[in-house]
Each structure stands twice: as structure tokens, then as C-alpha cells.
């Protein structure tokens, strides 16, 4: 399988995956830095590499709050 085929397969597999959230402070796409699972709840922790703001989302994608570090 060529690298182009692998890239195409990856892109098809990630269709429908939501993009990373944008920082409410500066608008830069945030990086996923951790995922926690507590029982049935999954929390994703994002961090802005530009201004260090942090965001935690729940399994259903609902925002649980943004904080500046």
C-alpha cells in the first residue's frame, strides 16, 4: 500500500470526527492533551498552545468550561 493510499484510508476513517475546538481567547485550534474516563463519562482536555487556555469537554461534546492557566 502506498503512502497516498494510507493517507486516503486515514482520511476516510476520520470523516465525521469533530475538529478540535478553537480557543475562545485567541481563536487558535486547541491541542488534545489528555482523555479521562470516569465510569461511562469521557472527558477530553484541550490546551491552547498560543495562550495556554484550557478546555474540558464531556463525552457528549458539551463544554464544561474554559480556563486560562
HTML snippet that shows the backbone in 3Dmol.js (N, CA, C, O; Angstrom):
<script src="https://3Dmol.org/build/3Dmol-min.js"></script>
<div id="view" style="width:600px;height:400px;position:relative"></div>
<script>
const pdb = `
ATOM      1  N   UNK A   1       0.860  -1.171   0.000  1.00  0.00           N
ATOM      2  CA  UNK A   1       0.000   0.000   0.000  1.00  0.00           C
ATOM      3  C   UNK A   1       0.908   1.237   0.000  1.00  0.00           C
ATOM      4  O   UNK A   1       1.838   1.335   0.801  1.00  0.00           O
ATOM      5  N   UNK A   2       0.630   2.167  -0.896  1.00  0.00           N
ATOM      6  CA  UNK A   2       1.446   3.381  -0.990  1.00  0.00           C
ATOM      7  C   UNK A   2       1.077   4.351   0.121  1.00  0.00           C
ATOM      8  O   UNK A   2       0.044   4.205   0.773  1.00  0.00           O
ATOM      9  N   UNK A   3       1.930   5.336   0.326  1.00  0.00           N
ATOM     10  CA  UNK A   3       1.662   6.352   1.357  1.00  0.00           C
ATOM     11  C   UNK A   3       0.400   7.143   1.014  1.00  0.00           C
ATOM     12  O   UNK A   3      -0.338   7.551   1.910  1.00  0.00           O
ATOM     13  N   UNK A   4       0.150   7.361  -0.283  1.00  0.00           N
ATOM     14  CA  UNK A   4      -1.073   8.062  -0.691  1.00  0.00           C
ATOM     15  C   UNK A   4      -2.310   7.245  -0.348  1.00  0.00           C
ATOM     16  O   UNK A   4      -3.319   7.787   0.104  1.00  0.00           O
ATOM     17  N   UNK A   5      -2.224   5.924  -0.570  1.00  0.00           N
ATOM     18  CA  UNK A   5      -3.345   5.045  -0.231  1.00  0.00           C
ATOM     19  C   UNK A   5      -3.594   5.042   1.279  1.00  0.00           C
ATOM     20  O   UNK A   5      -4.740   5.091   1.727  1.00  0.00           O
ATOM     21  N   UNK A   6      -2.515   4.985   2.052  1.00  0.00           N
ATOM     22  CA  UNK A   6      -2.644   5.011   3.509  1.00  0.00           C
ATOM     23  C   UNK A   6      -3.258   6.326   3.979  1.00  0.00           C
ATOM     24  O   UNK A   6      -4.124   6.337   4.855  1.00  0.00           O
ATOM     25  N   UNK A   7      -2.806   7.436   3.391  1.00  0.00           N
ATOM     26  CA  UNK A   7      -3.353   8.746   3.769  1.00  0.00           C
ATOM     27  C   UNK A   7      -4.830   8.834   3.404  1.00  0.00           C
ATOM     28  O   UNK A   7      -5.634   9.339   4.187  1.00  0.00           O
ATOM     29  N   UNK A   8      -5.191   8.347   2.223  1.00  0.00           N
ATOM     30  CA  UNK A   8      -6.596   8.364   1.802  1.00  0.00           C
ATOM     31  C   UNK A   8      -7.454   7.517   2.727  1.00  0.00           C
ATOM     32  O   UNK A   8      -8.559   7.917   3.095  1.00  0.00           O
ATOM     33  N   UNK A   9      -6.945   6.338   3.107  1.00  0.00           N
ATOM     34  CA  UNK A   9      -7.678   5.463   4.020  1.00  0.00           C
ATOM     35  C   UNK A   9      -7.865   6.139   5.387  1.00  0.00           C
ATOM     36  O   UNK A   9      -8.939   6.063   5.984  1.00  0.00           O
ATOM     37  N   UNK A  10      -6.815   6.793   5.866  1.00  0.00           N
ATOM     38  CA  UNK A  10      -6.903   7.507   7.141  1.00  0.00           C
ATOM     39  C   UNK A  10      -7.948   8.612   7.067  1.00  0.00           C
ATOM     40  O   UNK A  10      -8.754   8.767   7.984  1.00  0.00           O
ATOM     41  N   UNK A  11      -7.941   9.376   5.983  1.00  0.00           N
ATOM     42  CA  UNK A  11      -8.900  10.476   5.843  1.00  0.00           C
ATOM     43  C   UNK A  11     -10.337   9.944   5.802  1.00  0.00           C
ATOM     44  O   UNK A  11     -11.239  10.555   6.376  1.00  0.00           O
ATOM     45  N   UNK A  12     -10.552   8.821   5.133  1.00  0.00           N
ATOM     46  CA  UNK A  12     -11.904   8.227   5.115  1.00  0.00           C
ATOM     47  C   UNK A  12     -12.298   7.769   6.517  1.00  0.00           C
ATOM     48  O   UNK A  12     -13.448   7.932   6.926  1.00  0.00           O
ATOM     49  N   UNK A  13     -11.354   7.200   7.247  1.00  0.00           N
ATOM     50  CA  UNK A  13     -11.646   6.688   8.593  1.00  0.00           C
ATOM     51  C   UNK A  13     -11.947   7.813   9.572  1.00  0.00           C
ATOM     52  O   UNK A  13     -12.660   7.602  10.553  1.00  0.00           O
ATOM     53  N   UNK A  14     -11.414   9.002   9.322  1.00  0.00           N
ATOM     54  CA  UNK A  14     -11.630  10.113  10.257  1.00  0.00           C
ATOM     55  C   UNK A  14     -12.751  11.045   9.823  1.00  0.00           C
ATOM     56  O   UNK A  14     -12.991  12.059  10.479  1.00  0.00           O
ATOM     57  N   UNK A  15     -13.447  10.724   8.726  1.00  0.00           N
ATOM     58  CA  UNK A  15     -14.615  11.523   8.333  1.00  0.00           C
ATOM     59  C   UNK A  15     -15.622  11.496   9.475  1.00  0.00           C
ATOM     60  O   UNK A  15     -15.872  10.439  10.054  1.00  0.00           O
ATOM     61  N   UNK A  16     -16.185  12.615   9.795  1.00  0.00           N
ATOM     62  CA  UNK A  16     -17.166  12.689  10.866  1.00  0.00           C
ATOM     63  C   UNK A  16     -16.561  12.929  12.237  1.00  0.00           C
ATOM     64  O   UNK A  16     -17.293  13.164  13.199  1.00  0.00           O
ATOM     65  N   UNK A  17     -15.226  12.875  12.349  1.00  0.00           N
ATOM     66  CA  UNK A  17     -14.585  13.184  13.624  1.00  0.00           C
ATOM     67  C   UNK A  17     -14.605  14.697  13.787  1.00  0.00           C
ATOM     68  O   UNK A  17     -14.131  15.411  12.904  1.00  0.00           O
ATOM     69  N   UNK A  18     -15.140  15.203  14.891  1.00  0.00           N
ATOM     70  CA  UNK A  18     -15.224  16.657  15.037  1.00  0.00           C
ATOM     71  C   UNK A  18     -13.832  17.285  15.103  1.00  0.00           C
ATOM     72  O   UNK A  18     -12.902  16.683  15.640  1.00  0.00           O
ATOM     73  N   UNK A  19     -13.692  18.489  14.558  1.00  0.00           N
ATOM     74  CA  UNK A  19     -12.399  19.163  14.629  1.00  0.00           C
ATOM     75  C   UNK A  19     -12.098  19.599  16.055  1.00  0.00           C
ATOM     76  O   UNK A  19     -12.990  19.669  16.900  1.00  0.00           O
ATOM     77  N   UNK A  20     -10.859  19.882  16.303  1.00  0.00           N
ATOM     78  CA  UNK A  20     -10.503  20.381  17.627  1.00  0.00           C
ATOM     79  C   UNK A  20     -11.155  21.743  17.828  1.00  0.00           C
ATOM     80  O   UNK A  20     -11.284  22.514  16.877  1.00  0.00           O
ATOM     81  N   UNK A  21     -11.564  22.044  19.045  1.00  0.00           N
ATOM     82  CA  UNK A  21     -12.203  23.338  19.292  1.00  0.00           C
ATOM     83  C   UNK A  21     -11.206  24.475  19.113  1.00  0.00           C
ATOM     84  O   UNK A  21      -9.996  24.288  19.237  1.00  0.00           O
ATOM     85  N   UNK A  22     -11.734  25.645  18.823  1.00  0.00           N
ATOM     86  CA  UNK A  22     -10.903  26.845  18.741  1.00  0.00           C
ATOM     87  C   UNK A  22     -10.932  27.535  20.096  1.00  0.00           C
ATOM     88  O   UNK A  22     -11.953  27.537  20.784  1.00  0.00           O
ATOM     89  N   UNK A  23      -9.816  28.111  20.464  1.00  0.00           N
ATOM     90  CA  UNK A  23      -9.688  28.813  21.733  1.00  0.00           C
ATOM     91  C   UNK A  23     -10.616  30.021  21.753  1.00  0.00           C
ATOM     92  O   UNK A  23     -10.632  30.813  20.811  1.00  0.00           O
ATOM     93  N   UNK A  24     -11.380  30.159  22.817  1.00  0.00           N
ATOM     94  CA  UNK A  24     -12.282  31.306  22.961  1.00  0.00           C
ATOM     95  C   UNK A  24     -11.509  32.593  23.197  1.00  0.00           C
ATOM     96  O   UNK A  24     -12.023  33.681  22.935  1.00  0.00           O
ATOM     97  N   UNK A  25     -10.289  32.482  23.685  1.00  0.00           N
ATOM     98  CA  UNK A  25      -9.472  33.669  23.984  1.00  0.00           C
ATOM     99  C   UNK A  25      -8.800  34.238  22.738  1.00  0.00           C
ATOM    100  O   UNK A  25      -8.801  35.451  22.529  1.00  0.00           O
ATOM    101  N   UNK A  26      -8.217  33.348  21.896  1.00  0.00           N
ATOM    102  CA  UNK A  26      -7.418  33.856  20.774  1.00  0.00           C
ATOM    103  C   UNK A  26      -7.773  33.244  19.425  1.00  0.00           C
ATOM    104  O   UNK A  26      -7.237  33.674  18.404  1.00  0.00           O
ATOM    105  N   UNK A  27      -8.665  32.248  19.390  1.00  0.00           N
ATOM    106  CA  UNK A  27      -9.127  31.683  18.133  1.00  0.00           C
ATOM    107  C   UNK A  27      -8.246  30.607  17.514  1.00  0.00           C
ATOM    108  O   UNK A  27      -8.549  30.128  16.421  1.00  0.00           O
ATOM    109  N   UNK A  28      -7.172  30.216  18.178  1.00  0.00           N
ATOM    110  CA  UNK A  28      -6.253  29.196  17.657  1.00  0.00           C
ATOM    111  C   UNK A  28      -6.849  27.805  17.927  1.00  0.00           C
ATOM    112  O   UNK A  28      -7.429  27.591  18.991  1.00  0.00           O
ATOM    113  N   UNK A  29      -6.718  26.843  16.972  1.00  0.00           N
ATOM    114  CA  UNK A  29      -7.169  25.478  17.253  1.00  0.00           C
ATOM    115  C   UNK A  29      -6.405  24.908  18.454  1.00  0.00           C
ATOM    116  O   UNK A  29      -5.184  25.036  18.550  1.00  0.00           O
ATOM    117  N   UNK A  30      -7.149  24.279  19.362  1.00  0.00           N
ATOM    118  CA  UNK A  30      -6.547  23.751  20.590  1.00  0.00           C
ATOM    119  C   UNK A  30      -6.057  22.321  20.373  1.00  0.00           C
ATOM    120  O   UNK A  30      -6.588  21.595  19.532  1.00  0.00           O
ATOM    121  N   UNK A  31      -5.050  21.928  21.132  1.00  0.00           N
ATOM    122  CA  UNK A  31      -4.493  20.575  21.075  1.00  0.00           C
ATOM    123  C   UNK A  31      -5.160  19.692  22.108  1.00  0.00           C
ATOM    124  O   UNK A  31      -5.402  20.123  23.235  1.00  0.00           O
ATOM    125  N   UNK A  32      -5.460  18.452  21.730  1.00  0.00           N
ATOM    126  CA  UNK A  32      -5.945  17.453  22.675  1.00  0.00           C
ATOM    127  C   UNK A  32      -4.745  16.977  23.483  1.00  0.00           C
ATOM    128  O   UNK A  32      -3.788  16.442  22.924  1.00  0.00           O
ATOM    129  N   UNK A  33      -4.798  17.174  24.816  1.00  0.00           N
ATOM    130  CA  UNK A  33      -3.651  16.825  25.655  1.00  0.00           C
ATOM    131  C   UNK A  33      -3.920  15.657  26.602  1.00  0.00           C
ATOM    132  O   UNK A  33      -2.975  15.061  27.117  1.00  0.00           O
ATOM    133  N   UNK A  34      -5.186  15.318  26.843  1.00  0.00           N
ATOM    134  CA  UNK A  34      -5.495  14.192  27.729  1.00  0.00           C
ATOM    135  C   UNK A  34      -6.942  13.761  27.526  1.00  0.00           C
ATOM    136  O   UNK A  34      -7.796  14.552  27.124  1.00  0.00           O
ATOM    137  N   UNK A  35      -7.194  12.484  27.814  1.00  0.00           N
ATOM    138  CA  UNK A  35      -8.555  11.941  27.806  1.00  0.00           C
ATOM    139  C   UNK A  35      -8.722  11.160  29.098  1.00  0.00           C
ATOM    140  O   UNK A  35      -7.924  10.273  29.402  1.00  0.00           O
ATOM    141  N   UNK A  36      -9.768  11.491  29.863  1.00  0.00           N
ATOM    142  CA  UNK A  36     -10.084  10.788  31.109  1.00  0.00           C
ATOM    143  C   UNK A  36     -11.381  10.024  30.924  1.00  0.00           C
ATOM    144  O   UNK A  36     -12.296  10.496  30.249  1.00  0.00           O
ATOM    145  N   UNK A  37     -11.459   8.856  31.516  1.00  0.00           N
ATOM    146  CA  UNK A  37     -12.710   8.111  31.525  1.00  0.00           C
ATOM    147  C   UNK A  37     -13.036   7.798  32.970  1.00  0.00           C
ATOM    148  O   UNK A  37     -12.267   7.137  33.668  1.00  0.00           O
ATOM    149  N   UNK A  38     -14.198   8.288  33.412  1.00  0.00           N
ATOM    150  CA  UNK A  38     -14.689   8.022  34.764  1.00  0.00           C
ATOM    151  C   UNK A  38     -16.054   7.379  34.588  1.00  0.00           C
ATOM    152  O   UNK A  38     -17.040   8.052  34.289  1.00  0.00           O
ATOM    153  N   UNK A  39     -16.095   6.062  34.779  1.00  0.00           N
ATOM    154  CA  UNK A  39     -17.338   5.339  34.522  1.00  0.00           C
ATOM    155  C   UNK A  39     -17.691   5.494  33.053  1.00  0.00           C
ATOM    156  O   UNK A  39     -16.833   5.299  32.192  1.00  0.00           O
ATOM    157  N   UNK A  40     -18.942   5.841  32.747  1.00  0.00           N
ATOM    158  CA  UNK A  40     -19.350   5.985  31.349  1.00  0.00           C
ATOM    159  C   UNK A  40     -18.996   7.349  30.755  1.00  0.00           C
ATOM    160  O   UNK A  40     -19.215   7.576  29.565  1.00  0.00           O
ATOM    161  N   UNK A  41     -18.458   8.250  31.561  1.00  0.00           N
ATOM    162  CA  UNK A  41     -18.178   9.610  31.102  1.00  0.00           C
ATOM    163  C   UNK A  41     -16.738   9.709  30.594  1.00  0.00           C
ATOM    164  O   UNK A  41     -15.796   9.301  31.274  1.00  0.00           O
ATOM    165  N   UNK A  42     -16.587  10.257  29.388  1.00  0.00           N
ATOM    166  CA  UNK A  42     -15.257  10.506  28.844  1.00  0.00           C
ATOM    167  C   UNK A  42     -15.057  12.019  28.769  1.00  0.00           C
ATOM    168  O   UNK A  42     -15.890  12.742  28.222  1.00  0.00           O
ATOM    169  N   UNK A  43     -13.945  12.481  29.324  1.00  0.00           N
ATOM    170  CA  UNK A  43     -13.626  13.909  29.276  1.00  0.00           C
ATOM    171  C   UNK A  43     -12.368  14.112  28.441  1.00  0.00           C
ATOM    172  O   UNK A  43     -11.377  13.402  28.611  1.00  0.00           O
ATOM    173  N   UNK A  44     -12.417  15.090  27.539  1.00  0.00           N
ATOM    174  CA  UNK A  44     -11.253  15.422  26.722  1.00  0.00           C
ATOM    175  C   UNK A  44     -10.723  16.776  27.183  1.00  0.00           C
ATOM    176  O   UNK A  44     -11.476  17.737  27.342  1.00  0.00           O
ATOM    177  N   UNK A  45      -9.422  16.825  27.390  1.00  0.00           N
ATOM    178  CA  UNK A  45      -8.759  18.044  27.850  1.00  0.00           C
ATOM    179  C   UNK A  45      -7.987  18.642  26.673  1.00  0.00           C
ATOM    180  O   UNK A  45      -7.124  17.987  26.090  1.00  0.00           O
ATOM    181  N   UNK A  46      -8.303  19.879  26.335  1.00  0.00           N
ATOM    182  CA  UNK A  46      -7.634  20.592  25.255  1.00  0.00           C
ATOM    183  C   UNK A  46      -6.854  21.752  25.838  1.00  0.00           C
ATOM    184  O   UNK A  46      -7.238  22.314  26.863  1.00  0.00           O
ATOM    185  N   UNK A  47      -5.741  22.117  25.176  1.00  0.00           N
ATOM    186  CA  UNK A  47      -4.944  23.249  25.625  1.00  0.00           C
ATOM    187  C   UNK A  47      -4.541  24.078  24.410  1.00  0.00           C
ATOM    188  O   UNK A  47      -4.158  23.542  23.370  1.00  0.00           O
ATOM    189  N   UNK A  48      -4.636  25.391  24.567  1.00  0.00           N
ATOM    190  CA  UNK A  48      -4.213  26.309  23.520  1.00  0.00           C
ATOM    191  C   UNK A  48      -2.698  26.483  23.615  1.00  0.00           C
ATOM    192  O   UNK A  48      -2.173  26.821  24.676  1.00  0.00           O
ATOM    193  N   UNK A  49      -2.006  26.253  22.515  1.00  0.00           N
ATOM    194  CA  UNK A  49      -0.557  26.385  22.512  1.00  0.00           C
ATOM    195  C   UNK A  49      -0.111  27.843  22.403  1.00  0.00           C
ATOM    196  O   UNK A  49       1.060  28.156  22.614  1.00  0.00           O
ATOM    197  N   UNK A  50      -1.051  28.734  22.073  1.00  0.00           N
ATOM    198  CA  UNK A  50      -0.709  30.153  21.939  1.00  0.00           C
ATOM    199  C   UNK A  50      -0.841  30.912  23.254  1.00  0.00           C
ATOM    200  O   UNK A  50       0.033  31.706  23.603  1.00  0.00           O
ATOM    201  N   UNK A  51      -1.938  30.669  23.991  1.00  0.00           N
ATOM    202  CA  UNK A  51      -2.176  31.461  25.208  1.00  0.00           C
ATOM    203  C   UNK A  51      -2.351  30.622  26.470  1.00  0.00           C
ATOM    204  O   UNK A  51      -2.611  31.173  27.539  1.00  0.00           O
ATOM    205  N   UNK A  52      -2.213  29.290  26.365  1.00  0.00           N
ATOM    206  CA  UNK A  52      -2.309  28.360  27.492  1.00  0.00           C
ATOM    207  C   UNK A  52      -3.703  28.213  28.084  1.00  0.00           C
ATOM    208  O   UNK A  52      -3.847  27.653  29.170  1.00  0.00           O
ATOM    209  N   UNK A  53      -4.742  28.706  27.391  1.00  0.00           N
ATOM    210  CA  UNK A  53      -6.109  28.475  27.872  1.00  0.00           C
ATOM    211  C   UNK A  53      -6.395  26.979  27.808  1.00  0.00           C
ATOM    212  O   UNK A  53      -5.836  26.277  26.965  1.00  0.00           O
ATOM    213  N   UNK A  54      -7.258  26.489  28.688  1.00  0.00           N
ATOM    214  CA  UNK A  54      -7.611  25.072  28.730  1.00  0.00           C
ATOM    215  C   UNK A  54      -9.116  24.910  28.597  1.00  0.00           C
ATOM    216  O   UNK A  54      -9.889  25.779  29.000  1.00  0.00           O
ATOM    217  N   UNK A  55      -9.519  23.781  28.023  1.00  0.00           N
ATOM    218  CA  UNK A  55     -10.921  23.470  27.821  1.00  0.00           C
ATOM    219  C   UNK A  55     -11.117  21.987  28.100  1.00  0.00           C
ATOM    220  O   UNK A  55     -10.305  21.163  27.678  1.00  0.00           O
ATOM    221  N   UNK A  56     -12.193  21.640  28.811  1.00  0.00           N
ATOM    222  CA  UNK A  56     -12.537  20.245  29.070  1.00  0.00           C
ATOM    223  C   UNK A  56     -13.927  20.006  28.493  1.00  0.00           C
ATOM    224  O   UNK A  56     -14.859  20.758  28.778  1.00  0.00           O
ATOM    225  N   UNK A  57     -14.066  18.957  27.678  1.00  0.00           N
ATOM    226  CA  UNK A  57     -15.373  18.599  27.143  1.00  0.00           C
ATOM    227  C   UNK A  57     -15.784  17.237  27.674  1.00  0.00           C
ATOM    228  O   UNK A  57     -14.931  16.413  28.004  1.00  0.00           O
ATOM    229  N   UNK A  58     -17.091  16.995  27.758  1.00  0.00           N
ATOM    230  CA  UNK A  58     -17.623  15.702  28.189  1.00  0.00           C
ATOM    231  C   UNK A  58     -17.821  14.800  26.997  1.00  0.00           C
ATOM    232  O   UNK A  58     -17.653  15.221  25.852  1.00  0.00           O
ATOM    233  N   UNK A  59     -18.177  13.566  27.262  1.00  0.00           N
ATOM    234  CA  UNK A  59     -18.382  12.544  26.231  1.00  0.00           C
ATOM    235  C   UNK A  59     -19.321  13.025  25.128  1.00  0.00           C
ATOM    236  O   UNK A  59     -19.097  12.734  23.953  1.00  0.00           O
ATOM    237  N   UNK A  60     -20.363  13.753  25.498  1.00  0.00           N
ATOM    238  CA  UNK A  60     -21.328  14.217  24.505  1.00  0.00           C
ATOM    239  C   UNK A  60     -20.872  15.496  23.810  1.00  0.00           C
ATOM    240  O   UNK A  60     -21.621  16.064  23.016  1.00  0.00           O
ATOM    241  N   UNK A  61     -19.646  15.961  24.098  1.00  0.00           N
ATOM    242  CA  UNK A  61     -19.109  17.148  23.454  1.00  0.00           C
ATOM    243  C   UNK A  61     -19.522  18.445  24.117  1.00  0.00           C
ATOM    244  O   UNK A  61     -19.151  19.522  23.651  1.00  0.00           O
ATOM    245  N   UNK A  62     -20.279  18.361  25.192  1.00  0.00           N
ATOM    246  CA  UNK A  62     -20.725  19.577  25.874  1.00  0.00           C
ATOM    247  C   UNK A  62     -19.554  20.222  26.610  1.00  0.00           C
ATOM    248  O   UNK A  62     -18.790  19.551  27.304  1.00  0.00           O
ATOM    249  N   UNK A  63     -19.433  21.510  26.448  1.00  0.00           N
ATOM    250  CA  UNK A  63     -18.356  22.279  27.067  1.00  0.00           C
ATOM    251  C   UNK A  63     -18.549  22.298  28.578  1.00  0.00           C
ATOM    252  O   UNK A  63     -19.643  22.581  29.066  1.00  0.00           O
ATOM    253  N   UNK A  64     -17.466  21.991  29.331  1.00  0.00           N
ATOM    254  CA  UNK A  64     -17.544  22.057  30.792  1.00  0.00           C
ATOM    255  C   UNK A  64     -16.787  23.253  31.332  1.00  0.00           C
ATOM    256  O   UNK A  64     -16.672  23.417  32.547  1.00  0.00           O
ATOM    257  N   UNK A  65     -16.274  24.084  30.454  1.00  0.00           N
ATOM    258  CA  UNK A  65     -15.645  25.313  30.917  1.00  0.00           C
ATOM    259  C   UNK A  65     -14.251  25.523  30.386  1.00  0.00           C
ATOM    260  O   UNK A  65     -13.478  24.578  30.226  1.00  0.00           O
ATOM    261  N   UNK A  66     -13.940  26.770  30.114  1.00  0.00           N
ATOM    262  CA  UNK A  66     -12.610  27.124  29.656  1.00  0.00           C
ATOM    263  C   UNK A  66     -11.941  27.948  30.738  1.00  0.00           C
ATOM    264  O   UNK A  66     -12.565  28.798  31.374  1.00  0.00           O
ATOM    265  N   UNK A  67     -10.661  27.679  30.935  1.00  0.00           N
ATOM    266  CA  UNK A  67      -9.913  28.368  31.973  1.00  0.00           C
ATOM    267  C   UNK A  67      -8.600  28.817  31.399  1.00  0.00           C
ATOM    268  O   UNK A  67      -8.036  28.134  30.544  1.00  0.00           O
ATOM    269  N   UNK A  68      -8.097  29.946  31.841  1.00  0.00           N
ATOM    270  CA  UNK A  68      -6.739  30.351  31.495  1.00  0.00           C
ATOM    271  C   UNK A  68      -5.809  29.839  32.563  1.00  0.00           C
ATOM    272  O   UNK A  68      -6.110  29.916  33.754  1.00  0.00           O
ATOM    273  N   UNK A  69      -4.687  29.319  32.140  1.00  0.00           N
ATOM    274  CA  UNK A  69      -3.702  28.795  33.094  1.00  0.00           C
ATOM    275  C   UNK A  69      -2.829  29.912  33.610  1.00  0.00           C
ATOM    276  O   UNK A  69      -1.938  29.672  34.425  1.00  0.00           O
TER     277      UNK A  69
END
`;
const viewer = $3Dmol.createViewer("view");
viewer.addModel(pdb, "pdb");
viewer.setStyle({}, {cartoon: {color: "spectrum"}});
viewer.zoomTo();
viewer.render();
</script>
